[in-house]
Amino acid sequence: MGIVSWRILAPLIRLLGAARLYKQTQPKFWSNIIGNASQSTFPLLLGAQLVLPVAAVAEINVRPDALMHYSYCISHAKDRSSVFLLDRGTLYRCGDDIAVAYFNYLGRQRVPETRVVELEGVFIYRMIWGIGKCWNKIEDSEGNPVSIYGCDVYVEL
């Protein structure tokens, strides 16, 4: 099971444990209801975890400000024809002020950055959790200082 599934499952297991403790102090009528619920709920929860593991794992930031930057980047890529159809998804590449704002937003959220030396130059990457990355090109291939921003958002099919 993934991290998210344990976060959901642990409080429910604690609740079932509390129900068993609560069962000992209640009259016979309530103990039967609580006992039956705890016995039938656990297999149901376990079955749901086995059947729907993908639905429980959502690692995309859905805060309003994050969604705003995400949608601006997608719209900018569509307006500038920077949409690339790949084998298993679509890549949206935004730039200019939209990318600068997204890159700075990720910095304010304390997203770790990685400095990478590639053939095209030196880049600073900040990952967009689960869907892509924003980058700042700080040196070109000849070692000259530049400052070019961009973001790549990948949407799977």
Secondary structure by P-SEA (a helix, b strand, c coil): ccaaaaaaaaaaaaaaaaaaaaaaaccaaaaaaaaaaaaaaaaaaaaaaaaccccccccccccaaaaaaaaaaaaaaaaaccccccccbbbbbbbcaaaaaaaaaaaaaccbbbbbbccccbbbbbbcccccccccccccccccbbbbbbbbbbbcc
